[in-house]
Amino acid sequence: MQPFFETSGWALPKNIVPEKQRQETSKKIKSADVNNITKDGEASREADQIQAQMASLNQEPATSKEPKAKKPRIRNKKRSFEEKPTDKESIQNKKPKTATSNDQKRKLQQLLKKNKTAGQKEKIPAEKEKKQVVEKIEKKNNIQANNDDGLTPLQRKMKEKLSGARFRWLNEQLYTTPGKHSFNLFQEKPELFDEYHEGFRHQVESWPVNPVDVIISQLKKLPKGTIIADLGCGDAMIAQTLAKQKVLSFDLVAKNDFVTACDITKLPLEANTVDVAVFSLSLMGTNYLDFLKEAHRVLKVGGELKIAEVVSRFSDLDSFITLLEGLGFDFMDKEDDNKMFVMLYFTKQLNYEEEIDSEMLAGLSKTQIRSLKKGAGINNSKAKLQKKSQQLLKPCLYKKR
């Protein structure tokens, strides 16, 4: 049979599907869904199997480690380390302990510091303490000197200039007048002697070497009991330094207990009693030859004479040496390598006057005695010797500044 609708040339539209076809398509879709579901189930089963295998693998090392638990300390440390951030109460309880330990450390450090400082104080030697005391006294003296009863800086400068001018005047008096005149001056005004030596020390401080130190180093080597005469000693540094030797110190003013005040031309000593005579920058006065003669008198035969003088004072050093040889000294040596001063060394020989027997001169007249001495080269007029000595050893005068 032909379909009913095919008659008269009419047919259903193509978009309208017959029921059979719909049923077939729906069956196909359902079968596809079932297939997909089965596939999904199989995939989920495979995933479950994989997860089970992974779980078994994770459990195997844990089970393997359990019999090898030989280091429980490390595990406990790890567990305690992991539990520390979670246990807030334990952390709060531990904080005061650390604080107390820090306080104890601080106290211990303070005690150690106190002990160290106490030990250091005990270890300070007595010499350092003495130096500190001396420094304090010097500071006080300097403060008092600087104050000068409230002087202004300008007044202090003027005072320094006046003291410098007074030192130059005193120095000129010592070098250009006889020793007796200087002795009387300082006996009347002993404070002038102190002023002169203050200025003298200021001058010598600028020198690289002090001649007194050189002489002291030489005298230290002499045997015990050696008698030394320090002529023009100042503050008697030689006597204050040497202990084994016997030092007799003489100057115009007794500045301390070591010094005997006298005129150097008249020493309170017997003849031939001194082993060493020293003139350290002290051949002052126009009659310094009388000082050397007096030194020759008190020296033992073969005794040593040491002279230290400023280089600029000598006009002719060799002639000065011959001058002393004429006084009865034998020249031994000299040290002229220093730029500031010269060291001369002599020994005493018998004087020609002492060699001539007084009995031989007893029956001779004065003219005969003079002619005898003149023929022997003994008697030279004092005036000639005085002029010659002043030419050979000039006064040490400081220029005005």
RAQUI-V717751 format. One record per residue. N is the residue number from 1. OMEGA is omega in radians with two decimals (999 if undefined). Layout:
# RAQUI-V717751
[[N OMEGA] [N OMEGA]]
This chain:
# RAQUI-V717751
[[1 3.05] [2 3.10] [3 -3.04] [4 -3.02] [5 -3.13] [6 3.09] [7 3.13] [8 3.03] [9 3.12] [10 3.12] [11 3.12] [12 3.09] [13 -3.06] [14 -3.11] [15 3.10] [16 -3.04] [17 3.10] [18 -3.08] [19 3.14] [20 3.13] [21 3.12] [22 -3.13] [23 -3.14] [24 -3.12] [25 3.13] [26 3.08] [27 3.12] [28 -3.12] [29 -3.13] [30 3.14] [31 3.11] [32 3.12] [33 3.13] [34 3.12] [35 3.12] [36 -3.13] [37 3.14] [38 3.10] [39 3.13] [40 3.12] [41 3.10] [42 3.13] [43 3.14] [44 3.10] [45 3.11] [46 3.13] [47 3.12] [48 3.12] [49 -3.14] [50 3.13] [51 3.12] [52 3.11] [53 3.13] [54 3.13] [55 3.12] [56 3.09] [57 3.12] [58 -3.11] [59 -3.09] [60 3.13] [61 3.12] [62 3.13] [63 3.14] [64 -3.12] [65 -3.06] [66 3.10] [67 -3.11] [68 -3.09] [69 -3.14] [70 -3.10] [71 -3.12] [72 -3.10] [73 3.14] [74 3.12] [75 -3.11] [76 3.11] [77 -3.14] [78 -3.13] [79 3.13] [80 3.11] [81 3.12] [82 -3.11] [83 -3.09] [84 -3.12] [85 -3.12] [86 -3.09] [87 -3.11] [88 -3.10] [89 3.13] [90 3.12] [91 3.13] [92 3.12] [93 -3.10] [94 -3.09] [95 3.13] [96 3.09] [97 3.11] [98 3.13] [99 3.13] [100 3.11] [101 3.09] [102 3.11] [103 3.11] [104 3.10] [105 3.14] [106 3.13] [107 3.11] [108 3.12] [109 3.11] [110 3.11] [111 3.11] [112 3.12] [113 3.13] [114 3.13] [115 3.13] [116 3.14] [117 3.11] [118 3.12] [119 3.12] [120 3.12] [121 3.13] [122 -3.08] [123 3.14] [124 -3.11] [125 -3.12] [126 3.14] [127 3.13] [128 3.11] [129 3.10] [130 3.12] [131 3.12] [132 3.12] [133 3.13] [134 3.12] [135 3.11] [136 3.13] [137 3.13] [138 3.10] [139 3.12] [140 3.13] [141 3.12] [142 3.12] [143 3.13] [144 3.13] [145 3.13] [146 3.13] [147 3.11] [148 3.10] [149 3.03] [150 3.12] [151 3.06] [152 3.10] [153 3.12] [154 3.12] [155 3.10] [156 3.09] [157 3.11] [158 3.12] [159 3.10] [160 3.10] [161 3.13] [162 3.11] [163 3.07] [164 3.11] [165 3.12] [166 3.09] [167 3.12] [168 3.14] [169 3.12] [170 3.11] [171 3.12] [172 3.11] [173 -3.11] [174 -3.05] [175 -3.01] [176 3.10] [177 3.09] [178 -3.10] [179 3.14] [180 3.12] [181 3.13] [182 3.14] [183 3.13] [184 3.14] [185 -3.10] [186 3.05] [187 3.09] [188 -3.11] [189 -3.11] [190 3.14] [191 3.09] [192 3.11] [193 3.10] [194 3.13] [195 3.13] [196 -3.07] [197 3.03] [198 3.09] [199 3.12] [200 3.10] [201 3.13] [202 3.12] [203 -3.06] [204 -3.14] [205 3.14] [206 3.14] [207 3.11] [208 -3.14] [209 3.07] [210 -3.11] [211 3.10] [212 3.12] [213 3.10] [214 -3.12] [215 3.13] [216 3.12] [217 3.10] [218 -3.08] [219 3.12] [220 -3.10] [221 -3.11] [222 -3.10] [223 -3.12] [224 3.12] [225 3.10] [226 -3.11] [227 -3.08] [228 3.07] [229 3.11] [230 -3.01] [231 -2.99] [232 -2.93] [233 -3.07] [234 3.12] [235 3.02] [236 3.11] [237 -3.14] [238 3.14] [239 -3.14] [240 -3.07] [241 -3.06] [242 -3.12] [243 -3.08] [244 -3.06] [245 3.09] [246 -3.06] [247 3.07] [248 -3.02] [249 -3.11] [250 3.06] [251 -3.08] [252 -3.14] [253 3.08] [254 -3.10] [255 3.09] [256 -3.06] [257 -3.14] [258 -2.96] [259 3.00] [260 -3.11] [261 3.13] [262 2.97] [263 -3.03] [264 3.11] [265 -3.12] [266 -3.13] [267 3.11] [268 -3.12] [269 3.06] [270 -3.12] [271 3.06] [272 -3.12] [273 -3.03] [274 3.11] [275 -3.11] [276 3.03] [277 -3.02] [278 2.95] [279 3.14] [280 -3.12] [281 -3.04] [282 3.05] [283 -3.11] [284 3.11] [285 -3.13] [286 -3.12] [287 -3.11] [288 3.05] [289 3.09] [290 3.07] [291 -3.12] [292 3.08] [293 3.12] [294 3.06] [295 3.09] [296 -3.12] [297 -3.03] [298 -3.14] [299 2.98] [300 3.08] [301 -3.03] [302 3.08] [303 -3.00] [304 3.04] [305 3.11] [306 -3.14] [307 3.01] [308 -3.12] [309 -3.12] [310 -3.07] [311 -3.05] [312 -3.13] [313 -3.05] [314 3.02] [315 3.10] [316 -3.04] [317 -3.13] [318 3.11] [319 3.09] [320 3.12] [321 3.11] [322 3.09] [323 3.12] [324 3.06] [325 3.08] [326 3.10] [327 3.09] [328 3.10] [329 3.01] [330 3.13] [331 -3.11] [332 -3.05] [333 3.07] [334 3.05] [335 -3.11] [336 3.13] [337 3.10] [338 -3.09] [339 -3.00] [340 -3.06] [341 3.13] [342 3.06] [343 3.12] [344 -3.09] [345 3.13] [346 2.96] [347 -3.10] [348 2.98] [349 3.14] [350 3.14] [351 3.14] [352 3.13] [353 3.14] [354 -3.14] [355 -3.13] [356 -3.11] [357 3.13] [358 3.12] [359 3.12] [360 -3.11] [361 -3.04] [362 -3.07] [363 -3.10] [364 3.08] [365 -3.12] [366 -3.14] [367 3.11] [368 3.12] [369 3.14] [370 -3.13] [371 3.10] [372 3.12] [373 3.14] [374 3.11] [375 3.11] [376 -3.12] [377 -3.08] [378 -2.96] [379 2.96] [380 -3.10] [381 -3.11] [382 -3.11] [383 3.13] [384 3.12] [385 -3.12] [386 3.12] [387 -3.13] [388 -3.14] [389 3.12] [390 3.09] [391 -3.09] [392 -3.12] [393 -3.06] [394 3.09] [395 3.13] [396 -3.08] [397 -3.13] [398 -3.14] [399 3.08] [400 -3.12] [401 999]]
